[in-house]
Amino acid sequence: MRDFAYTGKGRMPQGAGSRETFSPIFAYTKKGRMLLLVLALLALPLRAAPASGNGGGTKNISEAVPVCTEVKLSETKPSWITVLGGGIVSAPVRSTGGYIAPVEGKMLYAFSEEGQVVWQHGIPQMPSMMAAGTGGLLCCVSRSSRLSLVNPSGLQLWYKDVGFAITDAPYTGHDGRIFVRGGTNLACYGLKGVRRWKISMQDQNTSLPLVELNDGTLFVFLNKTENGKTIAHTVSPFGTVGEEIVFSGQVCSAATCDDGVLLAFADGSIGLCAAGKNGVYSKWIVGSKDSGLSGRSDILPGAFSADRAAFASGQRVIIVDTATGSTLTSFTSGVNAASLSFKGMTAQGLVLADTSRAECYDKDGNPIWRAIFGSSKGWNYLFPTDAGYLVFCDSNWTIESYRIRQGSAQQSSYQETRSRPYTELYARTGAVSSPLMGRAISPEVCDEMRTAFARGDFGASERGWISLLDNEMNAINEAWTVKSSVAHTEENNYFRTHVDYTVQVLELSASLGTGLYQGTIAALIRSTKDKNLLTQLIKDAGILAYDPDGLMLSAIESVLVRSDAAGNDKLFIAACDATYEICRFMGRPTFFEHGMDMLARLLYPQYGKNVQDYAKATLQKIIKSKL
């Protein structure tokens, strides 16, 4: 039975356009019959949550706060002061390249754990908003309507004018696709800048962010309400509008976590809604009496681990288990959440900051350090680091870094976003190519997909196409890489005996514009002995280009020393091209970790003059790209 369910107004979910109201009073069966809860249940709490205090596994440390490191910055000299070439124009974003911020003069700066500049890179348009994407990529908004993707070392890969004013930071979906919105518009772009779809959604509430349910379905909150209760629409990652949902109160904050969407209401109650087999439902709800929160709460998912979240209201903070809603820790903070300027995790703990102080807490709510800086300090943004520094982006074009507590810069609390498929939302199909059934994707559909992936705006068609591609890629992987008798049966050998079709499927998968399939392509590169297919796979690796773990580059590198590749200039030239495309997309770290050694190897005499010259030219091309 669900904590949030229908109010009994006779509106039952009927798929797209149906309206659901969250209420702790009514529930419904799978057949849609309304059931009134037993009155005795109304006298019980909605979940078995311990009351705030020291009992029931909840720790309240507000009565006796342990001694912690306290630093008054007015009496402390900065560890570092760095003068920039302009003022920072928006909050720094944490990524694999460090803490990255846009600076006046069309520059991006990255800062180290000590607050020092580690690199700076010119950019054609000055970003007004930035958000971390998958694999260390950055999604940027400039000139109101321009969306761009920037690699982890600051190189702009592409930009597109979306045709409308973007009102909040881009949101990255499960497989790397990028969602942007503004006014009545909601659009989706792939990793190569191709627009996948654009729809019109009236009256979006941009004060609440785009969030994702556990299956990848988007929640879009609306300005319109029903009796003061918040309304939201679900939208699939393929651009299909689904249910309209009415909540039991006014939603003030929302955040995505692995279990679903965390919600904080105006009355201090909190909850989590998730996607299930029968649509959106409430997984748990905690009233303000049990949570101890009053009014609006700020939400920080991933507090200490992926299955925890912190809620802060006023000076009260609770940390909950996102699967059950159980309060794990509760404490009183010296930071006022009503004027929060930073919330986030470091290797040392949970950090909260307002306009005059910052505090760090361990998982039990014990204070670790406290920095007092007063409201008169002239800064626009601040961020703490894993190494124990508190860094201020001052309004006078300087960066001031203060060592608050000793820490290890080798530790990292950064959780890099990784791509994963929308498996639960794909169209259901078991179609796989076989000698009996033939090819699962007809020539006509292959042509349609190839054209659509290049031109864009294919919308809901992707839902069926990606399911077919997923099935075929799994079967191709099994046919070439599984070392068992099953891999050599007649059915699995279809792809071995129809290599031209296999090549088409691989090229389509690489052109899809998402962060999927690099693992499959890498595995096939390592296992394939067919020279023509191997060359095509390396080309596909360059088309995909997204390779955050270096899987494809490592596989290509292994080919360069294989005896069966000796003298294959066509293959080595394809390796140069793929290395350039991947390094350009993934940035300077990938080049120094893999690409530089790979291209240098191809300069050895055993590779022949044509290959050597091509490798030299590729190195020059990388230098000119200002990677």
N, C-alpha and C positions, 0 to 999 in steps of 0.2 A: 504494500500500500504506500502511496506517495504522500509526502508531507505537504506539497503544493498540489492542488488538484482543482477540479472544476467547481464553480460556484452554484451550479444547478440552474443556470439561465437557459438551459436547453441547447447550448451550442456545444456540439461534440466535434472532435477532430475528424475531418474528412479529407485530409491531405492538404494540398495547397489552398491557402486562403481560409482554412478553418481557424477558429479563435479559441485559445486556451487561457483560462484564468487560474493563477496559483492561489490557493487558499488552504489553510490547515483544517478545514471543516469537512469537505466532501472528497470522495474518491470515486473511481469508476472501475468496472471490470474490463477485461479485454473485449467483451462483447458490447461495451458501451453503456451498460445499465448503471444508473446512479445509485449509490448506497450511502445512507446516512451513517456516520460513525457512531458507535456506541457512546452514549453520553458519559459513561465512566471514563472513556479515553480522553475526553476533553479536560478532565481534571488532572491528567498526567502530562508530564513534559513531552514535547514532540520527539525527543530522542533521549537516550540514557546519557545525558551530559552531566558531568560533575559540576557542582556549584563552584563559583569562584572562591578561592581560599586555598588552604593548604591541604585539604582532603581530596580524595578521589583522583589523585594523580595530577592535580593542578597545583602549581606552585605560585604563591603570591609573595613576592619579595619586597613589596612596597613598605612593609613594616620595618625591615632591617636591611637597608641597602649596603652591600659589602663595600669595603674600601676599594677604590679604583684610581687609576692614573688620571689626574686632573691637570690640564694645561690652560693657563690664561694667556692667550695669544698677544694681548697688549703688553705682557711682560716677557715675551719670547721673541727672539730673532728668527726670521725665516731660515730654513735650511738651504733653500734655493730661491733666487729671484731671476726670472727670465723675462726679457723685454721682447714683445712680439711686434710684428709690423702693422698691427691694427687691433681693433677690439674684437673679442669673440662675440658672434652674433646670435648663437643659440647654444643650448646646453650641450656639453660634451657627451658623446655616445661611446659606450664601451664596446670594443670589438677585439678581434684577434690582433689587430695592429696597434692596440693600446687604447688610450682614451683620446678620441678624435673629435676635433671641434673645427667649425668653419670660422675663419678670421677675415676681417675686412681686407679688401684687395684681392678677392677671389683666390684664397688660399685655404688649404686644409692643413691643420697641424695635428700631430700625434704626440702624446705625452707619455713618459715612462712611469713606472711605479714610484719614482722619486719626484715626479712632476716636471722633469726636464723634457725638452723637445727632442724627440728621436727622429722625426722626419717632418718635412713640409713639402707640399705638392700643390702646384697651381691647378686651378679648375676653371673651365670656361664660364660657368655660371655660379654666382654666389648662392649657396644653399640657405634657405630660411628655416628649413626643417630637415632633420635627419633621423633615420631609424636603422638599427642593426638588422641585417638580413641573414640568410643562411650562409654558412661557410666563411664568415668574416666579411661578406660583402656589405656595402652601405647603400641604403635607398635614400635619395636626396630629392628635395623639392626646391625649385628656384623659380623666380619670376612668376610666382603664383600658380602657374599651370604647367610647369616643366618638371617631369619626372626623370631622374637619371639614376644609373647604377654605377657605383664606384668600387673598384677592387680594394683589397686590404692594404695596399700601399699608396692609395690616393689617386690612382688613374681613373678618369671617367671612361667607362666602357661604352655607354650610349646615353642618349637623352631623347625624350619624346614629349611633344606638347599634347597634353591629354584633352585639351579643348574646353576645360573648365577650371575654375579656381579651386585648388586643393585646400581643404580647410583643416585637416589634421595630418599627422605624420603617417607615412605609408605603413601598411601592415603586411607582414610576410606570412604566407600560408604554409601548410604542411610540406609541400614539395617545392618550395622556393618561389612560387608565384606571388606577385605583389598586388595588393589591393589598395586603391586610392579612391577618395570620394570628395564631394563638394557640392553644395546646393542640393539638387535633386538627383545627382549623378553618382553612380558607383561603377567602377571599372576595374578590370584585372589585366595585368601584364605578365608575360613570361620573362625568364631570365635573360633572353636575348632582345628584349624590348618590343616584342610583338604583342599587340593588344589581343587578348583572348575573348573578351566580351565587354560590353558596356550596357548598363540598364538604367532606367529611371526609377528612383524611389523617392516619393514625396515626403517632405517634412522630417528629414533625418535630424536626430538630436546629436550634434557633434560635440556636446559637452561630455558625452559618454563615448568611450572608444569602441571601435570595431573589436569584437572578441570572437573566439572560436570555441565551439563545443568540442567534446572529446573525439567526435568522428570527423571534425574539420568543417562542419557547418558553421557559417557566420551568423552572429547575432547583430542586427542593426537596430538600435534603439531609436524611437520616434519622439517627436515633440508632443504629439497629441496624446492625451491621457483619457482614461475612463474613470470618472469619479475620483480623480487625483491619482489613479494608479498608472504606473508606467506601462507602455506598450512597446513591444519589439517584434521585428519580423525575422524569420530565418531565411537565409539565402545560401544556396549551395555554392561550392567553389567553382561550379560550372555556370553560374549566373542564373539559376532558376530560383524564383521567389517561392517560399514555402509557407509555413504556418504564421499566423499572427497570434501573439501571445500577450495576455494581460496578466501582469504580476499582482501580488496581493497588496502592494504598497508602492511607494515612490523609491525607485532605484537611484542611489546617489553615486555609487562606484561599481565598477565591474572589471574583472581581470580574468585572463585565460590561465588555466592550469591543466595538468595532464588528465584530471578527472572530469573536467567540464568548465563551466563559467562560474566564478566566484562572484557573489553579489553582496552589496552592503546597502541597507535601506535607511531612509531618513529617520526612522524611529529607533535605530540602533540594532535592529535584528540583522542577521547575516544568513547566507545560505549558499547552496550550490545547485545549479541545474545542469542536467546532462542529457545526452541523446541516447535513447534506447531503442529497442525493436519497435515500440509503438509510438515513437516520437519523443518530443522533449518532455522531461519530467523533473520533479524536484528530488534530488538525492538526499538532501538534509536541509533543515532550517533550525536556527538557534535564535530564540527571542532575546530581546535586550536584557531581560531579567537574568537570563542564564549567561549571556556573553559579558555583561557588565559594561557594555558600550552604550554611549548615548549620542544620538545624532549621527552625522555623516562619518564614515570610516574611510581611511585610505587603506588600500590593499596591496600587499607585496607577496605575490606567489613565489614559490621556490625559496622560502626562508629556511636556510640550513640544509634542506633537501627538497627534491621534486614533489614529495607528498606532504609538504607543509606550507602554510601561508600565514603571514602576519596581518592582523587588522589593527589599525591605530585610530583612536578617536579621542580627541582632547589629549590627555596625558596617559591614557590607559592603552596598553598594548596586550593583545592576546595572540598566541600562536596555536593554530588548529591543525588537526589531521584533515587533509582535504578529502579523504575518502569517506570519513564518518562525521566530520564536524566536531569531534571531541576536542575540547580545549586541553592542550598539552602544557602550556605555560601562560601565566598572566602576570603582569607587573605594571608598575607606574613609572613612566618615563619623565625626565626633566624637559623633554622636548614637546612643544605644543603642535600637535598634528594639524591644528587649524591653520597654521602658517608654515607648513612643511616645505622646505626647500630641497630636500634630498631624502630618498629612501632607497636602500639597496644593501646587497651583501658584499662583504669582503672576506678574505681568508680568516680574519680575526673574529668576525661576527656580523650581526645585524646593525647597520648604521642608520640613524635617523638624525636629521638636522632641521632646525628652523632658522629664523633670521638672526639668531644671536648665539646659538650653541649647537654642538653636535655630540652625540653619544653613541657608544658601541656596546652591544650586549651579546652574551653567549646564548646557547640554545636553551638554557634554563632561566634566562632573563637577568642574569647577573651582569652588572655594569663592568665593562673592561676598561674603557677610557672615556674621558669627557673633555671636550674643548670648549672654552668660553671665549667668544670673540666679539660679542656686543653687536648691536644693530648699526653702529656708526661706521663700521669697516666698509670701505668702498669696493664691494665686489658684486658681480652679477651672477656668477655660478660657482659652485664648489663640488668637489668629488673626493672621496677617500680612496686610498689604494690598499692593495693587499699587503704592501710592505710597511704599513703603519703611518703613512703620510696623509695629511689633509691639505688639499690643493685648492687655492682660491684663484678664480679668473677675475682679476681686478678690472675695474672700469677705466683704469689709466694705462691699458695695454700691457699690463704685466701679469705674470704668473707667480704667485707666492706659494711656496711649499713648506709646510711645517711637519717635522717629525713628532708625532704624538706618542707613538709607542713602538718599541722594537718589534720587528716582524721579519718574516722571510719572504723576499721577493720571488723565491722559487715556487712558493705556494700560489695557487690561483683559484679564485672562487668563480671565475668566469665560466658560465655554462654556454658553450657554443651551440647555436641552433643548427640542427641537422635535418636534412630533408627526409621525408618519409611519405609513402603513398597514401592516397585517400581510399584505401581498400574497401572500407565499409560503404562508400558512396559510389563505387563503380557500378555500372550496369552488370547484372548477373548473366554471365555466359560461360559455358564450358567449352566453347569452340576452340579447338586446337588443330593445326594442320596434321594430316596423317595420310598414308597411302590410300586408305579406304575413303576418306571424306574429301581429300584434296586440300587445297590451301584454304585457310580460315579467313584470309583477307583477300577479297577479289581484286583483280587489276584495277577495276573502276574505283573501288574504295581506296586503294593505295594512291591512285592519282588524286582523288578528292582530298585525302589527308595531306599529301605532299603540298598541294596548292594552298590548303587552309593553314598549315603550319607556317608557310611563308607570308601569306597575306593577312592572317589573323581573323578575328571576329567569327570564330567557329562555335563559341558558346556551348550549349548543351550537347552538341554532337560529340564533344570530347569524352563525355561520360561513357559512351559505348566504344569509341575508338581506343581509349586508354586501357579499357578492360581487355580488348583483343590483343593489343600490344603487350600487355603484361603477361597474358597467357603464352603468347608466342615467344617472348624473351625468356620466360622460365623454361619452356620446352627446348629452345635453342641452347640454353646454358646446360641443360641436362644432357642433350645429345652430344655435346663436345667435351664436357668437363667431368661428368660423373663416371668414375672408374668402376663400373660394375656391369654385369651382364645385361641389366635393365637398359643401360645407356646404349646398348648395341642391338636392341630388338628392332624389328622392321619398322615399327611405328615411330620410334625415336630417330631412326635413320632418314626420315622424310626430309629433314633439313640438310642432311649430308648429301642427299641425292638431288636436291633442288636448291643449289647454292645461289642461283640468281634471285630466287624468292627470299632466301635467307638474307642476302645483301640488302634487299628492299626493306625488310623488317628492321634490320639494324640501323639503316639510314633514317628511317622514320622515327625510331625510338630516340636516336641522337638529336633529331631536329625538333623534338616535342617541346623544348623550351622549359623544361623543369629540371630539378636536381636529382633525377632518378637515373638508374641504369649504369652509372659509372663502374659500380662493382661488377656487374655482369660483363660489361665490355672488357674490363681489366682481366677477368678470369678467362674470357675467350681468347684474348691476345696471348696469354700465357700458354694455353692448351692447344691452340689451333696450329696445325702443320701445313694446311693448304695455303700456298704462297699468295694467291690472289685474294682469298678471304682475309688473310692476315693483314695485307696491305689496306684493304677496305676497312677493317676494324680500327686500324691506326688512324685512318682518315676520320672515321666516326668519332674517335676520341677527341680529335681536334674540333669537330662540329659541336659536340657536347660542351667541351672546354671546362665545365664545372667539375673540379677535382680537388675538393678541400683536404682529403686525406692523402693525396698523391698516389692513389691506387692505379690510375691509368698511366701516369708517368713512370711509376716503378715497373709496371708491366712492359711498357715500351722499352725501357732501359734494359730489361732482361732479354729482349729480342735482339738488341744490338750485339750481344756476345754469343748468340746461338750459332752453332755450326751450320745449321740448315738455312741461315739467313746470309751467309757469306756471299759476297758478290751481287746481292740483290739491291742495286742502286735505287730502283723504284721504291722499294720498301724503306730504305734509309732516308730518302728525300721526303717521303710521307711522314717519317718520324720527326724530321726537322720541322715540317709545317705544323704537326700536332703539338710539338713541344712549344713552339712560338705561341700558338693559340691558347694553350692551357696556361702558360706562364703569364701571358698578357691578361688573361681573365682572372687568375688567382693571385697575381701580384708578385712583388719582389721576393718574399720569403720562399715561395714555390720555386722561383728561378734559382735561388742560391742553394736550395736543398736538393733539387733534382736537375733542373734544366741546364744549368751552366756546365755541370760535369758531363751530361749527356751530349751536348753539342761539342764540348772539348774532345770527347772521345772520338767523335766523327772526324776530327782533324788528323787522326793517326793515319799513316801511309797505307795500312791494309784496307782502308775503305775506298781508295781510288780518288783521283783528282776531282771528278764531278761531284762526288759526295762531299769532299773536303771544301770545295768552293761554295757549295750550297750551305754547308754548316757555317762557314765564315759569314756569308751573306745574311743568314738567319740571326747570328749574333749581332751584326750591324743593325738589323731591323729592330731587334729588342732594344738596343741602345737608343735608336732614334725614337722609339715609342716613349722614352722617358719613364720607363717602368719604375 
